[in-house]
Amino acid sequence: MASTLTSDPTELAPPKPMTHCECASMSFEEIARRMEAQRITLGECARRTGCGQTCTACLPDLQAFLGTRRNR
């Protein structure tokens, strides 16, 4: 069955959160693992790996992901 597109933006589903940094080719899990293993901040991890430094589109979702890990 074909789906129908509408012009009403309220009927569109919100975009799914990003799960990796496309520019650095790193998953958020890998970024978190490196931060924990090396005991470094996101800023330091970004400097070392380039994650979140090129287009920066992943940063809001990456920060939210890391926030949920801290609350475990």
Residue pairs with C-beta under 8 A, 6 or more apart in sequence:
17 61
17 64
17 65
18 28
18 57
18 58
18 61
18 62
19 27
19 28
19 61
19 65
20 26
20 27
20 28
20 30
20 58
21 28
21 31
21 51
21 52
21 58
21 62
22 55
22 57
22 58
23 50
23 51
23 52
23 53
23 54
23 55
23 58
24 49
24 50
24 51
24 52
24 53
24 54
26 49
26 51
28 58
28 61
28 62
28 65
28 66
31 42
31 45
31 49
31 51
31 62
31 66
32 65
32 66
32 69
34 40
34 45
34 48
34 49
35 41
35 42
35 45
35 66
38 45
40 48
42 52
42 62
42 63
42 66
45 51
46 52
46 53
47 53
51 58
51 62
52 58
52 59
52 62
